[in-house]
Amino acid sequence: MKLEQKLIDKIEEITLTDYDIIDCEVTIDKCLSIIEDLIIEYENLLDEYNDYKEYIRDNFEFKDMR
């Protein structure tokens, strides 16, 4: 499969991985690796977001003082 260099650069920036893609040609195996890596990054960000949301809820929401 052929990808635009801009997309390849963005993927490598997000995953912090050099996939050694030559002439913008991506093999099926590399596509699977890219997808798996992007899912891992997504899950990590989701965990970080949920932790932060919980932190905000625990520390900054109005608490009834009655």
Secondary structure, 3 states (H helix, E strand, C coil): CECCHHHHHHHHHHHCCCCCCECCECCHHHHHHHHHHHHHHHHHHHHHHHHHHHHHHHHHCCCCCC
